[in-house]
Structure formats: C-alpha cells, structure tokens
C-alpha cells in the first residue's frame, strides 16, 4: 500500500503549532457517524494524537444498548500493533487467540478425505503471530472504554444529514450536521455507518457493487479436543467454510452458502443445524456443540466511487465491502483509520482544519488502490473456488500444491495477510501519531 502523502512540509515548530486559540471552536470539531470498531478506533486515534486541539464525537444510536454482534474477526499483526499503540490491546480482556497456522482444502461435501493442499505456519515476525482472533463484542467494549477515557464524546444519536456549508450557506468555516437530537457544526464528518451508508448516498457518491448468490452463516462451536491455534479453510462447491480458533476449546465458523440452502438451514432446529455443521467441520476436533443457533447475513461486493467529499470521508464498509473468505474486511477498515488519522493529525499540526481538502485527498490516495485490490482479490477467489467445474478443480489443486512447495512465496502470503507488506501508515507500524 502506498504511503499516504502529507499535507505539506514544515519545520518542527510548525508541526507543533497549537490551534486552540486561533481556530473557532466549531472548526476543530470532528463528528464520526458510526460506533462500530472502525468508528471507535478512529475517534480514539484522533483524540490521542491531537488532544485538546480537536473535539471528537462518535454518534450512533446503538451506543445506547451496546448491541450484540456474534461475529469474530481475524486481526492482522498490523492491526494488533495499531491497537497496542492506542492502549486497546489486552489479550486477556479481549480473549484474543493467536492463529499459529492455517490449512486449505478443496473438496466436495461427500468426499470422505480432505487432503491439505496448502498449509501456512510460522510467524509474521519473530514472536508475532500473523493474526489473532477476537470476538467483536469484547473488542468494541474495550474501544468504548478507552475512547471515553481519552475524552471522545459518545452520543447515542443518528447523524441524519450533512451539509459542507454552514447554516448561512457560507462555504468557509465548518459544515453542519443534522442529528436526531438537533444540529451541530463540524469541520469534518466521517461516515462509518456501514455498507448502506445514508450519508454516502446523500453526498452523491456513487457505489459499484453486486450481491453474491450466497449468505454468510456464523456460529461459535465447542469441540472436545484443542485446536492448537489452527485455522482451516475448506473450499466447497457452494462456498468456503472457515474454522477459526477462539479461546478454549471453541472455534468460530464463517460459512458461505448458496442463499436457497442457507434459508433452509435457518429453519432447522439446533440439533439438525449441528449435524449439517459437523458434516463440513470434520472429526479432527472430536464431538461438537453449537453454542448458539446459526446467524445469517448477506454477502456482497461494493466500492464507493470516491472515498471523500466536501469535509467528508468514508471509512470501513461505507467505503468498501468484500467477501469474508480472506478475513480481511475489518483489517482493511482499520487501515482506513490509520491513514485518515495520520493525514488529519498532520494537517491540524500544520495549522489547518481537520476537514482540510488536502488532508482528505491524501487519505483517498493512500487507501483507494489497496481497498480495491483486496476487494477484487476476494471476489476472484470466491468465484474461482465456489464451483464444481472439473477443469477448474484440477487447476486449483495444481496451483495450491505448487504454492505449498515454494516457501518464499508462502512467507510473502503470510506477511501480506499480516498487513506487513509495503509502506504502512505509522499506526500500523506500531508508532504513535
């Protein structure tokens, strides 16, 4: 990923220039619409970097209840470094489980043997696993706690509209956000409000995408034997079936299934769902238990035509949505956060407003190609592996076995999955802003 451009060059004195007394209060205000992991991480990163120079608010109606997201995420080594710098990474409190190796298979559902065609092991760096599994509920709870402690305002309101012009129509000065509790000025609005972002649509930013003929099914599975930190990716004709290690004798499954099959599976009782899961999960970890019924969500690909507008930046799924087979969705969103926070922090230290057009342009340059390439890669892999065409199956098997016999290429893929390839923003390198 290309290193984001800086808003400009300056001396150390200029970089440390304090804006509190020279810029109107509202011109230092940053409003983040969306209180998920991406929005909370951005709020925390900006407040820690800039302190009293800015006021940061995260707005989301879900902040009133905390929500209940059953999903678990594979956080790359780069994302973990970022969370360490922000004071969020606590393996015990996050119940983080390292992924120590990964096995890839490609077979039909009725085939009794699933030989490992490709295996990844080792570390992204000495003493550093290439990924950790964390459950979303624990991660967002920790982020909320740290954000509040840093001085980020968390408000359970919805941002309904945004105008880059002030209330009197002037284009100079802060923009104006209308929320469910009233109106407020802000220099920068960040839309972290998900794939169906109303703020993106209101800004007239186009969206290119499509729905897959698949649903994502997720559940937490208990098993009799330990997983020893192994992740498994079974490629099946109807879609990939991933087994991801959680703490204890538990694993998260992320199961992509054709929509008609998924609808039928959701009508089954828990015992029958477990039978279907066991058929795909295999016998290696012994007897299985289903900790809660399957939960489904739609799968799609999408990319915003622009990541920025007038005093507006899109991050996370408001900017891009991709297939979960590579487990990179949240990692790509956190890279958005790292690049945007760096660009905004550098701009403010130069005496500019948080919504400076140059800072937003630097963010878009630093993120668009990376997000598009990752989304395209997951789309191609899903289409390549989610079928039962014999020539394709033979070609896939040959390709996987070839990669398995090339250690330098495998090491490259491990470091790519860890988010350590190419120039990285400061936070992803474990450096404070």
C-alpha positions in Angstrom: 0.0 0.0 0.0 1.4 3.4 -0.9 2.4 5.6 2.0 -0.2 8.4 2.3 1.1 11.8 1.2 1.5 14.5 3.8 -0.5 17.8 3.5 2.8 19.6 3.2 6.3 20.2 4.6 7.0 22.1 7.7 9.5 22.7 10.4 9.2 21.0 13.8 7.9 24.3 15.2 5.1 24.5 12.6 4.2 20.8 13.2 3.7 21.5 16.9 1.7 24.7 16.3 -1.4 24.7 18.6 -4.7 25.7 17.1 -6.8 26.1 20.2 -6.7 29.9 20.4 -6.6 30.7 16.6 -9.4 28.5 15.1 -13.0 28.8 16.1 -14.3 26.1 18.4 -16.6 24.5 15.7 -13.7 24.4 13.2 -11.9 22.0 15.4 -14.8 19.6 15.7 -14.8 16.1 14.2 -18.0 14.1 14.0 -17.9 10.3 13.4 -21.2 8.7 12.3 -20.9 5.0 13.4 -20.0 3.4 16.7 -18.6 0.1 15.5 -15.0 -1.0 15.8 -13.9 1.2 12.9 -15.6 4.4 14.1 -14.5 4.0 17.7 -10.9 3.3 16.7 -10.8 6.4 14.6 -12.2 8.5 17.3 -9.6 7.2 19.8 -6.7 7.6 17.4 -7.6 11.2 16.6 -8.2 12.2 20.2 -5.0 10.6 21.5 -3.0 12.2 18.7 -4.4 15.7 18.9 -5.8 16.1 22.5 -7.3 19.5 23.1 -6.7 20.7 19.6 -9.9 18.9 18.5 -13.2 17.8 19.8 -14.2 14.3 18.7 -17.7 12.9 18.8 -18.8 9.4 17.9 -22.5 9.2 17.2 -24.5 6.0 16.8 -28.0 5.1 18.2 -26.6 1.6 19.0 -24.3 3.2 21.7 -27.3 3.3 23.9 -27.6 -0.5 24.0 -24.2 -1.8 23.2 -25.6 -4.3 20.6 -24.9 -8.0 20.2 -22.7 -8.9 17.2 -22.0 -12.6 17.1 -19.1 -12.3 14.6 -15.5 -12.8 15.4 -12.6 -11.3 13.4 -9.1 -12.2 12.4 -7.0 -9.2 13.3 -3.7 -8.9 11.3 -0.4 -8.3 13.0 -0.5 -4.7 11.7 -3.9 -4.1 13.2 -2.7 -5.6 16.5 0.3 -3.2 16.5 -2.1 -0.3 16.0 -4.4 -1.4 18.9 -1.3 -1.8 21.1 -0.2 1.8 20.4 -3.8 3.0 21.2 -3.8 1.1 24.5 -6.6 -1.2 23.5 -4.7 -4.5 23.0 -5.1 -6.7 26.1 -5.1 -10.4 25.1 -6.8 -11.5 28.3 -9.6 -8.9 28.3 -10.1 -9.2 24.5 -10.0 -13.0 24.8 -7.6 -12.9 21.8 -6.5 -16.3 20.4 -3.4 -16.4 18.1 -3.7 -18.1 14.7 -0.5 -20.2 14.6 -1.1 -22.0 11.3 -3.7 -22.4 8.5 -4.7 -25.3 6.3 -6.5 -25.1 3.0 -8.5 -27.9 1.4 -10.7 -28.1 -1.7 -13.2 -31.0 -2.0 -16.8 -31.9 -2.5 -19.1 -32.3 0.6 -19.5 -36.0 0.1 -15.8 -36.8 -0.2 -14.5 -38.7 2.9 -10.9 -37.4 2.7 -9.9 -33.7 2.6 -6.1 -33.6 2.0 -4.4 -30.4 2.9 -3.4 -28.8 -0.4 -1.7 -25.8 1.2 -0.6 -25.0 4.7 0.8 -21.8 6.3 2.7 -21.8 9.5 5.2 -19.7 11.4 5.1 -16.1 12.4 4.8 -12.7 10.6 7.8 -11.5 12.6 9.8 -13.1 15.5 7.4 -13.8 18.3 4.5 -12.3 16.4 1.6 -14.5 15.1 0.3 -13.3 11.7 -3.2 -12.9 13.1 -5.3 -13.1 16.3 -9.0 -14.0 16.6 -11.1 -11.6 18.7 -14.8 -11.5 19.3 -16.5 -8.3 18.2 -18.4 -7.7 21.5 -15.2 -7.7 23.5 -13.3 -5.5 21.0 -16.0 -2.8 20.8 -16.4 -2.8 24.6 -12.7 -2.2 25.1 -12.7 0.5 22.4 -15.6 2.3 24.0 -13.9 2.3 27.4 -10.6 3.6 26.0 -12.3 6.2 23.8 -14.3 7.6 26.7 -11.2 7.7 28.9 -9.4 9.7 26.2 -12.1 12.3 26.0 -14.1 11.2 23.0 -17.8 12.0 23.4 -20.0 9.0 22.7 -23.6 10.0 21.8 -26.5 7.6 21.1 -27.9 9.8 18.2 -28.2 9.3 14.5 -26.5 11.7 12.0 -29.3 12.2 9.5 -27.9 14.8 7.1 -24.7 16.7 6.3 -24.0 19.9 4.6 -20.5 21.1 3.9 -21.8 24.7 4.0 -22.6 26.4 7.3 -26.2 27.3 8.2 -25.9 30.7 6.5 -24.8 29.0 3.2 -21.2 30.1 3.5 -18.6 27.6 2.3 -16.0 28.9 4.6 -16.0 27.6 8.1 -17.5 24.4 9.5 -20.2 22.3 7.9 -23.5 21.5 9.5 -24.7 18.1 10.6 -28.3 17.4 11.5 -28.7 14.6 14.1 -31.7 13.1 15.8 -31.1 15.4 18.7 -30.6 18.7 16.8 -28.0 20.4 14.6 -24.3 20.9 15.1 -21.3 22.4 13.2 -18.3 20.3 12.4 -15.1 20.7 10.4 -15.1 17.1 9.3 -17.8 14.4 9.1 -16.6 10.8 8.9 -19.1 8.3 7.6 -18.5 4.9 9.3 -22.2 4.0 9.1 -21.8 0.8 7.1 -22.5 -0.6 3.7 -25.9 1.1 3.3 -24.4 4.4 4.3 -27.2 7.1 4.0 -24.5 9.8 4.4 -22.6 8.5 1.4 -25.8 8.5 -0.7 -26.8 12.0 0.4 -23.3 13.2 -0.7 -24.0 11.9 -4.2 -21.0 9.5 -4.0 -21.7 6.5 -6.4 -21.5 2.9 -5.4 -20.4 0.0 -7.7 -21.3 -3.5 -6.4 -23.3 -6.6 -6.5 -24.8 -9.2 -4.2 -23.4 -12.7 -4.2 -25.7 -15.7 -4.5 -24.5 -16.7 -1.1 -25.3 -15.9 2.5 -22.8 -15.7 5.3 -23.6 -18.0 8.2 -21.7 -17.6 11.5 -21.7 -19.5 14.8 -19.5 -20.4 17.7 -18.7 -24.1 18.0 -17.4 -26.0 21.1 -15.3 -29.1 20.5 -13.8 -31.9 22.6 -10.2 -31.5 21.5 -8.0 -28.4 21.4 -7.5 -26.6 18.1 -3.9 -25.6 18.9 -4.3 -22.3 17.1 -5.1 -23.8 13.7 -7.4 -22.2 11.2 -8.9 -24.2 8.4 -10.4 -23.1 5.1 -12.5 -25.7 3.4 -13.4 -24.7 -0.2 -16.7 -26.4 -1.1 -18.7 -26.1 -4.3 -21.3 -23.9 -2.6 -18.8 -21.6 -0.9 -15.9 -21.6 1.6 -16.3 -22.9 5.1 -13.8 -21.4 7.5 -12.9 -22.7 11.0 -11.2 -20.1 13.1 -9.7 -20.7 16.6 -11.2 -18.9 19.7 -10.1 -19.2 23.3 -10.6 -22.5 25.0 -11.9 -25.5 23.0 -14.0 -23.2 20.8 -13.9 -22.1 17.2 -15.8 -19.6 15.1 -17.2 -20.8 11.8 -17.7 -18.5 8.9 -19.7 -20.4 6.3 -20.6 -19.1 2.8 -23.6 -21.0 1.4 -26.0 -20.6 -1.5 -28.9 -18.4 -0.5 -31.6 -21.1 -1.0 -29.6 -23.6 1.1 -28.9 -21.0 3.8 -32.6 -20.3 4.1 -33.4 -24.0 4.5 -30.6 -24.3 7.1 -32.0 -21.5 9.2 -35.4 -23.2 9.5 -33.7 -26.3 11.2 -33.6 -26.7 14.9 -30.2 -26.5 16.7 -29.6 -30.3 16.6 -30.2 -30.5 12.9 -28.0 -27.4 12.3 -25.2 -29.1 14.2 -25.5 -32.2 12.0 -25.0 -30.0 8.9 -22.1 -28.2 10.5 -20.4 -31.4 11.6 -20.6 -32.7 8.0 -18.4 -29.8 6.9 -16.4 -29.3 10.1 -15.0 -32.9 10.2 -14.0 -35.2 13.0 -10.5 -33.9 13.9 -11.6 -32.0 17.0 -14.0 -34.6 18.3 -17.6 -34.1 19.4 -19.1 -30.7 18.6 -21.6 -28.5 20.4 -23.4 -25.5 19.0 -23.2 -22.6 21.4 -26.0 -20.7 19.7 -28.1 -21.1 16.6 -26.7 -20.0 13.2 -26.9 -16.3 12.4 -27.0 -15.2 8.7 -26.1 -12.0 6.9 -26.0 -11.1 3.2 -22.7 -11.3 1.2 -21.8 -8.6 -1.3 -19.1 -6.7 -3.0 -19.1 -3.0 -3.2 -16.8 0.0 -3.7 -17.5 3.7 -3.4 -16.5 5.7 -6.5 -14.9 8.2 -4.2 -13.8 7.9 -0.6 -14.1 11.6 0.2 -16.4 14.6 -0.4 -16.5 18.2 0.9 -15.4 17.9 4.5 -16.5 14.3 4.3 -14.5 11.0 4.5 -15.9 7.4 4.1 -14.2 4.6 6.1 -14.9 0.9 6.6 -17.9 -0.6 4.9 -19.2 2.8 4.0 -16.3 2.9 1.6 -15.9 -0.8 0.6 -17.5 -4.2 1.2 -15.8 -7.5 0.4 -16.3 -11.2 0.7 -15.3 -12.6 4.1 -13.3 -15.6 2.8 -9.9 -13.9 3.4 -10.9 -12.5 6.8 -9.7 -9.0 5.7 -12.8 -6.8 6.0 -12.1 -5.3 9.4 -8.4 -5.1 8.7 -9.0 -3.1 5.6 -11.3 -0.8 7.6 -8.6 -0.3 10.3 -6.1 0.6 7.6 -8.6 3.3 6.5 -8.5 4.6 10.1 -4.7 4.6 10.3 -4.3 6.5 7.1 -7.1 9.0 7.7 -6.0 9.7 11.3 -2.4 10.3 10.1 -3.5 12.7 7.4 -5.8 14.7 9.7 -3.3 14.8 12.5 -0.6 16.1 10.2 -3.0 18.7 8.8 -4.1 20.0 12.2 -0.5 20.3 13.4 0.2 22.4 10.3 -2.5 24.9 11.4 -5.2 23.5 9.0 -8.7 22.4 9.9 -9.5 18.6 10.3 -11.6 18.8 7.1 -8.9 20.3 5.0 -9.3 19.2 1.4 -5.6 18.4 1.0 -5.7 16.0 4.0 -8.7 14.2 2.6 -7.1 13.9 -0.8 -4.1 12.4 0.9 -6.3 9.9 2.6 -8.0 8.9 -0.7 -4.7 8.4 -2.4 -3.4 6.3 0.4 -6.4 4.0 0.5 -8.4 3.5 -2.7 -5.9 1.3 -4.6 -5.3 -1.0 -1.6 -9.0 -1.4 -0.8 -9.9 -2.0 -4.5 -7.2 -4.6 -4.9 -8.2 -6.5 -1.8 -11.8 -6.5 -2.7 -11.1 -7.7 -6.3 -8.8 -10.5 -5.0 -11.5 -11.8 -2.6 -14.1 -11.6 -5.4 -11.9 -13.6 -7.8 -11.0 -16.2 -5.2 -14.7 -16.7 -4.3 -15.7 -17.2 -7.9 -12.8 -19.5 -8.6 -13.4 -21.8 -5.7 -17.2 -21.7 -5.3 -18.0 -24.2 -8.1 -17.6 -27.8 -9.0 -16.2 -27.4 -12.6 -13.7 -30.3 -13.1 -11.0 -28.4 -15.1 -11.1 -25.6 -12.6 -10.9 -28.0 -9.7 -7.8 -29.7 -11.2 -6.3 -26.2 -11.9 -7.0 -25.1 -8.3 -5.4 -28.2 -6.8 -2.3 -27.8 -9.0 -2.0 -24.2 -8.1 -2.4 -24.7 -4.3 0.1 -27.6 -4.3 2.6 -25.5 -6.3 2.4 -22.6 -3.8 2.8 -25.1 -0.9 6.2 -26.2 -2.4 7.5 -22.6 -2.6 8.5 -21.4 0.9 9.4 -17.8 -0.2 6.0 -17.4 -1.8 4.3 -18.8 1.3 6.2 -16.4 3.5 5.1 -13.5 1.3 1.5 -14.5 1.7 1.9 -14.8 5.4 3.3 -11.3 5.6 0.6 -10.0 3.3 -2.1 -11.5 5.5 -0.4 -9.9 8.5 -0.6 -6.5 6.9 3.2 -6.1 6.8 3.9 -5.8 3.1 4.6 -2.4 1.5 4.8 1.0 3.1 2.4 1.2 6.1 1.0 4.1 8.0 2.6 4.9 11.3 -0.1 3.3 13.5 0.2 0.0 11.6 4.0 0.1 12.2 3.3 0.4 15.9 4.3 4.1 16.1 2.2 6.8 17.7 0.9 9.7 15.6 
